[in-house]
Amino acid sequence: MKYFDNVEKILDFAIDEEMRAFRWYMELAESTSNPSMQKAFKEFAQEEMGHKMKLEGIRKGGKWIGTSSGQEVVDLKLAEIVDEPEPTPDMTYQDALRMAMKKEKAAFLMYISLAQLCEDAGLEQVFQALAAEEAKHKLRFEVEYDDVVMKEN
C-alpha cells in the first residue's frame, strides 16, 4: 500500500482508484458484443462513479451520504478460488463474472487498508462503508457465478 502523509492524498488516491474502476468497467462494456453484459458493465461503472463523487464531496468538506449497517457482508469466497481471465471481445459471461469478483475483492481490500491508515474516525467510517459496498458488489458477482456457472457444471 502506498504511503500517505495527509488526508487529502488518501482521498485523491481513492478517487483515482474509483476512476480506474469506472474506466475498467466501461472498457469491458465496450469490449463485449453481448448487449446484456454491456448493460451490466455500464451499471457497474456508474456505481464506481457514484463512489468517486461521494469521495470528491468529502474532499470538498462535505459529509458522507450513505449507510453502513455495521453488519458483516457474507463472503462466498469464490473470488479466492477462481482464476482471472484476460478480457476479450468474445469472453463468456463466466469470464466476466470471474473478472468482476477479483476487481471487487481488490477494491474491498484497498478500502480496508485505507480505513486502517486513518486517524480521523469519520474518514475511517467512510472507508469502512465503501469497503462494505465493494464487498456487496463482490457478493453479487459470487452469487451470480454460483447460480449460473456452478449449477451448470
FIVOPA-936736 format. One record per residue (C-alpha): y, x, z; residue in three letters. Coordinates in nm, 4 decimals, padded with zeros to 6 digits. Each point is the difference from the previous one (the first is absolute). Example, Ala and Ser with C-alpha at 12.3 -4.5 7.8 and 13.67 -1.06 7.14 Angstrom:
site y=-00.4500, x=01.2300, z=00.7800, resn=ALA;
site y=00.3440, x=00.1370, z=-00.0660, resn=SER;
//
This chain:
site y=00.0000, x=00.0000, z=00.0000, resn=MET;
site y=00.3451, x=00.1171, z=-00.0855, resn=LYS;
site y=00.2415, x=00.1148, z=00.2734, resn=TYR;
site y=00.3059, x=-00.2162, z=00.0646, resn=PHE;
site y=00.2990, x=00.1028, z=00.2075, resn=ASP;
site y=00.1709, x=-00.3400, z=00.0124, resn=ASN;
site y=-00.0604, x=-00.3723, z=-00.0381, resn=VAL;
site y=00.1784, x=-00.0223, z=-00.3341, resn=GLU;
site y=-00.2424, x=00.2507, z=-00.1522, resn=LYS;
site y=-00.2964, x=-00.1977, z=00.1331, resn=ILE;
site y=00.1404, x=-00.3178, z=-00.1533, resn=LEU;
site y=00.0790, x=00.1757, z=-00.3284, resn=ASP;
site y=-00.3577, x=00.1283, z=-00.0157, resn=PHE;
site y=-00.1434, x=-00.3478, z=00.0662, resn=ALA;
site y=00.2306, x=-00.1548, z=-00.2603, resn=ILE;
site y=-00.1063, x=00.2608, z=-00.2566, resn=ASP;
site y=-00.3665, x=-00.0716, z=00.0767, resn=GLU;
site y=00.0538, x=-00.3735, z=-00.0503, resn=GLU;
site y=00.1658, x=00.0705, z=-00.3354, resn=MET;
site y=-00.2974, x=00.2156, z=-00.0995, resn=ARG;
site y=-00.2344, x=-00.2840, z=00.0954, resn=ALA;
site y=00.2123, x=-00.2470, z=-00.1987, resn=PHE;
site y=-00.0095, x=00.2225, z=-00.3089, resn=ARG;
site y=-00.3738, x=00.0630, z=00.0439, resn=TRP;
site y=-00.0802, x=-00.3707, z=00.0026, resn=TYR;
site y=00.2317, x=-00.0614, z=-00.2961, resn=MET;
site y=-00.1705, x=00.2809, z=-00.1954, resn=GLU;
site y=-00.3358, x=-00.1555, z=00.0787, resn=LEU;
site y=00.1293, x=-00.3356, z=-00.1197, resn=ALA;
site y=00.1168, x=00.1558, z=-00.3250, resn=GLU;
site y=-00.3207, x=00.1981, z=-00.0502, resn=SER;
site y=-00.2402, x=-00.2915, z=00.0161, resn=THR;
site y=-00.0603, x=-00.2535, z=-00.2734, resn=SER;
site y=-00.1305, x=-00.2641, z=00.2434, resn=ASN;
site y=00.2781, x=-00.2608, z=00.0554, resn=PRO;
site y=-00.1205, x=-00.1028, z=00.3465, resn=SER;
site y=-00.0108, x=00.3629, z=00.1116, resn=MET;
site y=00.3469, x=00.0569, z=-00.1443, resn=GLN;
site y=00.1293, x=-00.2927, z=00.2040, resn=LYS;
site y=-00.1724, x=00.1190, z=00.3186, resn=ALA;
site y=00.1328, x=00.3546, z=-00.0332, resn=PHE;
site y=00.3530, x=-00.1292, z=-00.0594, resn=LYS;
site y=-00.0279, x=-00.2104, z=00.3150, resn=GLU;
site y=-00.1116, x=00.3048, z=00.1985, resn=PHE;
site y=00.2911, x=00.1959, z=-00.1454, resn=ALA;
site y=00.2404, x=-00.2683, z=00.1203, resn=GLN;
site y=-00.1438, x=00.0200, z=00.3520, resn=GLU;
site y=00.0656, x=00.3739, z=00.0025, resn=GLU;
site y=00.3537, x=-00.0634, z=-00.1250, resn=MET;
site y=00.0449, x=-00.2413, z=00.2908, resn=GLY;
site y=-00.0963, x=00.2773, z=00.2420, resn=HIS;
site y=00.2508, x=00.2320, z=-00.1675, resn=LYS;
site y=00.2773, x=-00.2571, z=00.0325, resn=MET;
site y=-00.0765, x=-00.0559, z=00.3702, resn=LYS;
site y=00.0131, x=00.3742, z=00.0628, resn=LEU;
site y=00.3287, x=00.0336, z=-00.1896, resn=GLU;
site y=00.1436, x=-00.2776, z=00.2139, resn=GLY;
site y=-00.1010, x=00.1856, z=00.3151, resn=ILE;
site y=00.1501, x=00.3221, z=-00.1354, resn=ARG;
site y=00.3290, x=-00.1881, z=-00.0436, resn=LYS;
site y=-00.0079, x=-00.1093, z=00.3622, resn=GLY;
site y=-00.1826, x=-00.3281, z=-00.0374, resn=GLY;
site y=-00.2814, x=-00.1365, z=00.2079, resn=LYS;
site y=-00.3655, x=-00.0310, z=-00.0915, resn=TRP;
site y=-00.0706, x=-00.3403, z=-00.1452, resn=ILE;
site y=-00.3676, x=-00.0635, z=00.0204, resn=GLY;
site y=-00.2705, x=-00.0815, z=00.2404, resn=THR;
site y=-00.2594, x=00.2059, z=00.1692, resn=SER;
site y=-00.2463, x=-00.1957, z=00.2067, resn=SER;
site y=-00.1233, x=00.3130, z=00.1721, resn=GLY;
site y=-00.3534, x=-00.1002, z=-00.0935, resn=GLN;
site y=-00.2205, x=00.2608, z=-00.1565, resn=GLU;
site y=-00.0893, x=-00.0668, z=-00.3633, resn=VAL;
site y=-00.3702, x=-00.0158, z=-00.0806, resn=VAL;
site y=-00.1201, x=00.3030, z=-00.1938, resn=ASP;
site y=-00.3089, x=-00.0367, z=-00.2172, resn=LEU;
site y=00.0123, x=00.3780, z=-00.0615, resn=LYS;
site y=-00.0902, x=-00.0397, z=-00.3652, resn=LEU;
site y=00.2822, x=00.2336, z=-00.1036, resn=ALA;
site y=-00.1767, x=00.2710, z=00.1957, resn=GLU;
site y=-00.3247, x=-00.0289, z=-00.1959, resn=ILE;
site y=00.1155, x=-00.0554, z=-00.3592, resn=VAL;
site y=00.1257, x=00.2650, z=-00.2364, resn=ASP;
site y=00.3369, x=-00.0288, z=-00.1721, resn=GLU;
site y=-00.0213, x=-00.0283, z=-00.3781, resn=PRO;
site y=00.2640, x=00.1139, z=-00.2458, resn=GLU;
site y=00.2134, x=-00.2814, z=-00.1461, resn=PRO;
site y=-00.0831, x=-00.0834, z=-00.3607, resn=THR;
site y=00.1154, x=-00.2789, z=-00.2338, resn=PRO;
site y=-00.3460, x=-00.1540, z=00.0049, resn=ASP;
site y=-00.0786, x=00.0503, z=00.3693, resn=MET;
site y=-00.2121, x=-00.2590, z=00.1689, resn=THR;
site y=00.1170, x=-00.2333, z=00.2719, resn=TYR;
site y=-00.2322, x=00.1912, z=00.2338, resn=GLN;
site y=00.1786, x=00.3271, z=-00.0831, resn=ASP;
site y=00.3401, x=-00.1592, z=00.0563, resn=ALA;
site y=-00.1068, x=-00.1294, z=00.3414, resn=LEU;
site y=-00.1337, x=00.3415, z=00.1015, resn=ARG;
site y=00.3247, x=00.1658, z=-00.1031, resn=MET;
site y=00.2089, x=-00.2546, z=00.1882, resn=ALA;
site y=-00.2101, x=00.0322, z=00.3173, resn=MET;
site y=00.0534, x=00.3754, z=00.0013, resn=LYS;
site y=00.3733, x=-00.0342, z=-00.0630, resn=LYS;
site y=00.0489, x=-00.2508, z=00.2812, resn=GLU;
site y=-00.2052, x=00.2109, z=00.2416, resn=LYS;
site y=00.2250, x=00.2981, z=-00.0737, resn=ALA;
site y=00.3114, x=-00.2133, z=00.0565, resn=ALA;
site y=-00.1410, x=-00.1265, z=00.3305, resn=PHE;
site y=-00.0672, x=00.3552, z=00.1198, resn=LEU;
site y=00.3477, x=00.1097, z=-00.1078, resn=MET;
site y=00.1689, x=-00.2722, z=00.2065, resn=TYR;
site y=-00.2166, x=00.0723, z=00.3029, resn=ILE;
site y=00.1054, x=00.3657, z=-00.0244, resn=SER;
site y=00.3673, x=-00.0925, z=-00.0394, resn=LEU;
site y=-00.0198, x=-00.2308, z=00.3029, resn=ALA;
site y=-00.1367, x=00.2875, z=00.2058, resn=GLN;
site y=00.2944, x=00.2200, z=-00.1035, resn=LEU;
site y=00.2627, x=-00.2482, z=00.1175, resn=CYS;
site y=00.1860, x=00.0399, z=00.3233, resn=GLU;
site y=00.1828, x=-00.3265, z=-00.0651, resn=ASP;
site y=-00.2181, x=-00.2878, z=00.1241, resn=ALA;
site y=00.1510, x=-00.2452, z=-00.2482, resn=GLY;
site y=-00.0745, x=00.2191, z=-00.2989, resn=LEU;
site y=-00.3468, x=00.0709, z=00.1342, resn=GLU;
site y=-00.0631, x=-00.3769, z=00.0050, resn=GLN;
site y=00.1253, x=-00.0267, z=-00.3592, resn=VAL;
site y=-00.2505, x=00.2612, z=-00.1157, resn=PHE;
site y=-00.2785, x=-00.1618, z=00.2008, resn=GLN;
site y=00.0819, x=-00.3338, z=-00.1635, resn=ALA;
site y=-00.0036, x=00.1606, z=-00.3443, resn=LEU;
site y=-00.3323, x=00.1668, z=00.0827, resn=ALA;
site y=-00.1378, x=-00.3418, z=00.0914, resn=ALA;
site y=00.1235, x=-00.1440, z=-00.3309, resn=GLU;
site y=-00.1673, x=00.2815, z=-00.1924, resn=GLU;
site y=-00.3202, x=-00.0569, z=00.2007, resn=ALA;
site y=00.0127, x=-00.3677, z=-00.1004, resn=LYS;
site y=00.0397, x=00.0999, z=-00.3645, resn=HIS;
site y=-00.3004, x=00.2325, z=00.0318, resn=LYS;
site y=-00.2018, x=-00.2753, z=00.1648, resn=LEU;
site y=00.0883, x=-00.2376, z=-00.2821, resn=ARG;
site y=-00.1378, x=00.2475, z=-00.2545, resn=PHE;
site y=-00.3076, x=00.0701, z=00.2124, resn=GLU;
site y=-00.0791, x=-00.3703, z=00.0361, resn=VAL;
site y=00.0414, x=-00.0506, z=-00.3733, resn=GLU;
site y=-00.2208, x=00.3019, z=-00.0696, resn=TYR;
site y=-00.2631, x=-00.1322, z=00.2405, resn=ASP;
site y=00.0144, x=-00.3516, z=-00.1473, resn=ASP;
site y=00.0010, x=00.0993, z=-00.3659, resn=VAL;
site y=-00.1632, x=00.3400, z=-00.0344, resn=VAL;
site y=-00.2412, x=00.0369, z=00.2901, resn=MET;
site y=-00.1482, x=-00.3470, z=-00.0493, resn=LYS;
site y=-00.0597, x=00.0668, z=-00.3696, resn=GLU;
site y=-00.1980, x=00.3150, z=00.0779, resn=ASN;
//
